[in-house]
Amino acid sequence: MSALSHFRIVELSEGVAGEYCGKLLADFGAEVVKIERPGSGSPTRNMGPFLDDDAGPERSGLFAYLNTNKRSVAIDLESPSGLEMLSRLLAHADAVIDDHAPGWLNTLGLDLADIERRYPKLVLCAITPFGQSAPAERAHAEDLTVIQSSGWGYHTPSGADPDRPPLKGAGRFLASYEAGMEAAMCVAASLYGREETGRGRAIDISKQEVMASRVDYVLGQMVAGDMDVDISRRRFDLGGPAGIFACRQGYVYVWMSAPAHWKAVRELLGDPEWMKAFPDNWLEKGLTPDRIAECRHYLGEWLKTQDKNEAAAAAQTLGLTLVAVNDAKDLRDCAQFKHRAFFAEVEHPVLGRALYPTTPYKLSRTPARIERPAPLLGQHSADVFADPAGASA
């Protein structure tokens, strides 16, 4: 039995954040009933990559990933009969996940401020860009907006060219994935906490606050008043010769901040003559623009002659933080991922067989598993309509 197999969750989400939250809970065994629009389904069904352009609402690889182990029920929430069916589902639900704009839940009679009175045992989690109390101009925002407002655009990568625009962060949906993971942890904790208190709760997840919490000590120092706050990206520059370097094929990321790292570089490069002019503790107490530039130059020249994986393995043996920058093929072929069975083969009735990422954690007694592919649109409507209180099928 998986960790959450005795819980039932109604998912109202139509975005990456809420659907990822639901996926994490479903992969741990929770019965997640996904409410979708009749005919078109969730908007994520129209978001690429598309594995089969002719597969209609079943063509999206993104939807297939975000909705494993769920059940799909097509309900028109703008109709009286749809709202009646939702009410019947909520009467037997342990939790609800939503990621629409602030105020949308109120149209369904699910006011976060009043939820504990109407449904005292229900855990209601709402994910929005800036929280339920955000001003009107922040009610709608894309992940790019959230990334920039959280400080990550300035922070990633450290030392970025200040004359160029800030970067958006890794991937298409970093803020949504982080917020979805935060929401899943809050929902799981609240469900188990309910077993002690007998009461549910309302959870207000702000993507921007989640991303701000992921920024390292630089932001913490600003909040504490230990570092000046201004619009300069150099405030987030961690300094030193760290960065991404080209190899014979591909790239690596190197981080150096302590004498032990410098000692490791010396051994890795074979104690070259140019290093002898540097103090052993220069990374801590002797950073200068000239030294940083010289170190980056010689290290970069050496890395151009190296294989990225061999360089990473040798450096890590010496205690130096040097890692390969991987693409999708690298991850699929990664020896660590293969050893840990990180990818699972899943058969979708329309999209066919493919490798799906699983989870970066292992629980031996209550594992997370992909038992079923993402559902077809409305696949479980008849069963759920016939028995809204029924067990998972």
C-alpha positions in Angstrom: 0.0 0.0 0.0 1.3 3.5 -0.8 1.4 6.3 1.6 -1.7 8.1 0.6 -3.9 5.3 -0.7 -6.7 6.0 1.8 -7.3 9.6 0.7 -9.6 10.9 -2.0 -8.8 14.2 -3.7 -10.8 16.3 -6.1 -8.6 18.2 -8.5 -10.1 21.4 -10.0 -6.7 22.6 -11.4 -6.2 23.4 -15.0 -2.5 24.4 -14.9 0.9 22.9 -14.4 1.2 23.8 -10.7 -2.1 22.2 -9.6 -1.8 19.2 -11.9 1.7 18.5 -10.7 0.5 18.7 -7.1 -2.2 16.2 -7.9 0.2 13.9 -9.7 2.6 13.8 -6.8 -0.3 12.8 -4.5 -1.7 10.3 -7.0 1.6 8.6 -7.5 1.7 8.0 -3.7 -1.6 6.2 -4.0 -4.2 9.0 -3.4 -7.4 8.7 -5.5 -7.3 11.9 -7.5 -10.6 12.7 -9.3 -9.7 15.3 -12.0 -12.6 17.6 -13.0 -12.3 18.5 -16.7 -14.3 20.6 -19.2 -16.6 18.5 -21.4 -15.3 18.3 -25.0 -12.0 20.1 -24.5 -10.7 19.0 -21.2 -7.9 20.7 -19.2 -6.0 23.5 -21.1 -2.8 21.5 -20.5 -4.1 19.0 -23.0 -3.4 21.7 -25.7 0.2 22.4 -24.4 3.2 20.7 -26.0 5.2 18.7 -26.6 2.8 16.8 -28.7 3.5 13.1 -29.2 0.7 12.7 -31.8 -0.8 15.8 -33.5 -3.8 13.7 -34.7 -4.7 12.4 -31.2 -7.1 15.3 -30.3 -7.3 15.9 -26.5 -4.9 12.9 -25.9 -1.9 14.3 -27.9 -0.1 16.2 -25.2 3.0 14.7 -23.6 2.9 17.4 -20.9 -0.7 16.3 -19.9 0.3 12.7 -20.0 3.2 13.3 -17.6 1.2 15.6 -15.2 -1.8 13.3 -14.8 -0.6 9.8 -14.2 -2.8 7.7 -11.9 -5.7 10.1 -11.9 -9.3 9.6 -12.9 -10.9 12.0 -15.4 -14.5 13.2 -15.0 -16.1 15.7 -17.4 -18.2 18.2 -15.6 -19.6 21.6 -16.7 -19.0 23.7 -13.6 -20.9 26.6 -15.1 -24.2 24.5 -15.1 -26.4 23.8 -12.1 -26.1 20.1 -12.6 -22.3 20.3 -12.7 -22.3 22.2 -9.5 -24.6 19.7 -7.9 -22.2 16.8 -9.0 -19.3 18.7 -7.6 -21.1 19.2 -4.3 -21.7 15.4 -4.2 -18.0 14.7 -4.8 -16.9 17.2 -2.2 -19.1 15.5 0.4 -16.8 12.4 0.1 -13.5 14.2 -0.6 -10.6 14.6 1.8 -8.9 17.4 -0.2 -9.4 19.8 -3.1 -6.6 21.2 -5.3 -7.1 24.4 -7.4 -4.8 26.7 -9.3 -7.2 29.2 -10.9 -7.0 33.0 -10.3 -7.9 34.4 -6.8 -11.7 34.5 -6.4 -12.5 31.7 -8.8 -13.3 29.3 -6.1 -15.9 31.7 -4.7 -17.9 31.1 -7.9 -18.2 27.5 -6.8 -19.2 28.3 -3.2 -15.7 27.4 -2.0 -14.6 30.6 -0.2 -11.2 29.9 1.5 -12.3 32.1 4.4 -15.4 30.1 5.0 -14.3 26.6 4.0 -13.7 25.4 7.5 -17.3 26.1 8.5 -18.9 24.6 5.4 -16.6 21.6 5.1 -14.9 21.3 8.5 -12.9 18.2 7.5 -11.8 19.3 4.0 -8.3 20.3 3.1 -8.5 23.0 0.4 -5.3 24.0 -1.3 -5.3 27.0 -3.7 -2.2 27.8 -5.8 -1.9 31.3 -7.4 0.9 33.4 -8.7 0.9 35.9 -5.7 -1.6 34.5 -3.2 -5.3 35.0 -2.7 -4.9 38.5 -1.3 -2.8 39.8 -4.2 -3.9 43.1 -5.8 -5.9 42.9 -9.0 -2.9 43.6 -11.3 -1.2 40.5 -9.9 -4.1 38.2 -10.1 -2.9 36.8 -13.4 0.8 36.1 -14.1 2.9 33.6 -16.0 5.8 31.7 -14.5 8.2 34.2 -16.2 6.6 37.0 -14.1 6.9 35.0 -11.0 10.5 34.0 -11.6 11.5 37.7 -12.0 9.5 38.9 -9.0 11.0 36.3 -6.7 14.6 37.4 -7.4 15.6 34.3 -9.4 16.0 36.3 -12.7 18.8 38.2 -11.0 20.3 35.3 -9.2 20.5 32.8 -12.0 23.2 32.4 -13.1 25.4 34.3 -10.6 27.6 36.8 -12.4 25.4 37.1 -15.4 26.1 40.0 -17.8 24.3 43.0 -16.3 23.9 44.6 -19.8 21.7 41.7 -20.9 18.1 40.9 -19.8 17.7 38.7 -16.7 17.1 35.0 -17.4 13.9 33.2 -16.9 15.1 30.3 -14.9 15.4 26.6 -15.8 12.7 25.0 -18.0 9.3 26.3 -19.0 7.5 25.8 -15.7 10.0 26.0 -12.8 7.8 28.2 -10.6 4.8 25.9 -11.2 6.7 22.7 -10.4 8.1 24.2 -7.3 4.7 25.5 -6.1 3.1 22.2 -7.0 5.6 20.3 -4.9 5.2 22.7 -2.0 1.4 22.3 -2.3 1.6 18.5 -2.3 3.7 18.6 0.9 1.2 20.9 2.6 -1.7 18.8 1.5 -0.1 15.6 2.7 0.9 17.1 6.0 -2.6 18.6 6.5 -4.3 15.2 5.8 -2.2 13.4 8.3 -2.6 16.3 10.8 -6.3 16.0 10.4 -6.1 12.5 11.8 -5.0 14.1 15.1 -7.2 17.2 15.1 -10.3 16.0 13.1 -10.3 19.2 11.2 -9.2 20.3 7.7 -7.8 23.6 6.7 -7.4 26.1 3.9 -3.9 26.4 2.3 -3.0 29.5 0.3 0.1 28.8 -1.9 1.8 31.8 -3.6 4.2 30.8 -6.4 6.2 33.9 -5.8 6.7 33.2 -2.1 7.6 29.6 -2.9 10.3 30.7 -5.3 11.6 33.4 -3.0 12.0 30.7 -0.3 14.2 28.8 -2.7 16.7 31.7 -3.2 19.7 31.1 -1.0 21.3 33.2 1.7 21.6 36.3 -0.4 17.9 37.1 -0.2 18.0 36.0 3.5 20.6 38.6 4.2 18.6 41.3 2.4 15.5 40.4 4.4 17.5 40.5 7.6 18.9 43.8 6.8 22.5 42.5 6.5 22.8 43.4 2.9 21.7 46.4 0.9 18.7 46.0 -1.4 18.7 47.6 -4.8 18.0 46.7 -8.4 21.6 45.7 -9.3 22.0 42.1 -10.2 25.4 42.3 -8.7 23.8 42.0 -5.3 23.1 38.4 -6.2 26.5 37.7 -7.7 28.1 35.2 -5.3 31.6 36.2 -6.6 34.5 34.0 -7.5 35.4 32.0 -10.7 32.3 29.8 -10.5 30.4 29.3 -13.8 29.6 27.2 -16.8 32.5 26.1 -19.0 32.7 24.4 -22.4 34.2 21.0 -22.6 35.4 18.9 -25.6 31.7 18.0 -25.8 29.1 19.7 -23.8 29.5 21.8 -20.7 30.2 21.6 -17.0 29.4 23.8 -14.0 32.1 24.6 -11.5 31.8 26.0 -8.0 34.8 27.1 -6.0 34.6 29.0 -2.7 37.2 27.5 -0.2 40.9 26.6 0.1 39.9 22.9 -0.2 38.4 23.6 -3.6 41.5 25.4 -4.8 43.7 22.5 -3.6 41.5 20.1 -5.6 41.8 22.3 -8.7 45.6 22.2 -8.3 45.6 18.4 -8.2 43.1 18.1 -11.0 45.2 20.3 -13.3 48.5 18.8 -12.4 49.9 21.7 -10.3 50.4 24.2 -13.3 52.8 27.0 -13.0 50.2 29.8 -13.2 48.5 28.7 -9.9 51.7 29.3 -7.9 51.1 33.1 -7.9 47.7 32.6 -6.1 47.5 32.6 -2.3 46.0 29.3 -1.0 43.1 31.2 0.6 42.4 33.6 -2.2 38.9 32.3 -2.8 38.0 33.4 0.8 40.1 36.5 1.3 41.8 37.5 -2.0 39.1 37.7 -4.7 40.1 40.3 -7.3 38.8 40.7 -10.8 42.2 39.9 -12.3 42.6 36.7 -10.3 39.0 35.6 -11.2 39.6 36.3 -14.9 42.9 34.4 -14.9 41.5 31.4 -13.1 38.5 31.2 -15.4 40.8 31.5 -18.4 43.2 28.7 -17.5 40.5 26.4 -16.1 38.4 27.0 -19.2 41.3 26.2 -21.5 41.9 22.9 -19.7 38.2 21.9 -19.7 38.1 22.4 -23.5 40.3 19.3 -23.7 38.2 17.2 -21.4 35.2 15.0 -21.6 32.5 16.5 -19.3 31.6 13.2 -17.5 35.3 12.2 -17.0 36.1 15.7 -15.7 33.2 15.7 -13.3 34.0 12.2 -11.9 37.7 13.2 -11.4 36.8 16.5 -9.8 34.2 15.1 -7.4 36.7 12.4 -6.2 38.9 15.3 -5.1 36.1 17.2 -3.4 35.6 19.8 -6.1 32.1 20.8 -7.1 32.2 20.2 -10.8 29.1 18.7 -12.5 28.2 17.9 -16.1 25.4 20.1 -17.7 23.1 17.4 -19.0 20.5 17.4 -21.8 17.5 15.1 -22.0 19.5 12.3 -23.7 22.2 12.5 -21.0 19.6 12.1 -18.3 18.0 9.1 -20.0 21.4 7.4 -20.3 22.7 8.5 -16.8 24.1 5.5 -14.9 22.8 6.9 -11.6 19.2 7.2 -12.9 19.4 3.7 -14.4 20.6 2.3 -11.1 17.9 4.0 -9.2 15.2 3.2 -11.8 14.3 6.8 -12.0 12.5 6.4 -15.3 9.5 4.1 -15.6 8.1 2.7 -18.8 4.4 3.6 -19.1 1.9 2.5 -21.8 -0.7 5.1 -22.8 -3.7 3.8 -24.8 -3.2 6.6 -27.4 0.3 7.9 -27.1 1.9 4.4 -26.7 4.9 3.4 -24.7 7.3 5.9 -23.3 9.7 6.6 -20.4 8.3 8.8 -17.6 10.3 10.4 -14.8 9.3 9.0 -11.4 10.3 10.6 -8.1 13.7 11.6 -6.6 12.9 9.8 -3.4 12.4 6.2 -2.3 10.1 5.0 0.4 10.5 1.3 0.8 7.2 0.5 2.7 5.0 3.1 1.0 6.5 3.8 -2.4 5.4 6.2 -5.1 4.5 4.3 -8.3 3.0 5.1 -11.7 0.3 2.4 -11.9 -1.8 3.9 -14.6 -1.2 6.4 -17.5 -3.0 9.7 -17.6 -6.7 9.2 -18.2 -8.6 9.8 -21.4 -10.9 12.8 -21.3 -14.0 11.8 -19.3 -12.8 8.2 -19.0 -14.3 7.8 -15.5 -17.3 10.0 -15.7 -19.9 7.2 -15.8 -18.4 5.4 -12.8 -18.1 8.5 -10.7 -21.5 9.8 -11.6 -23.0 6.4 -10.7 -21.3 6.4 -7.3 -19.7 9.7 -6.2 -18.6 8.1 -2.9 -17.1 5.0 -4.6 -13.6 3.6 -4.1 -10.8 4.1 -6.6 -11.0 2.0 -9.8 
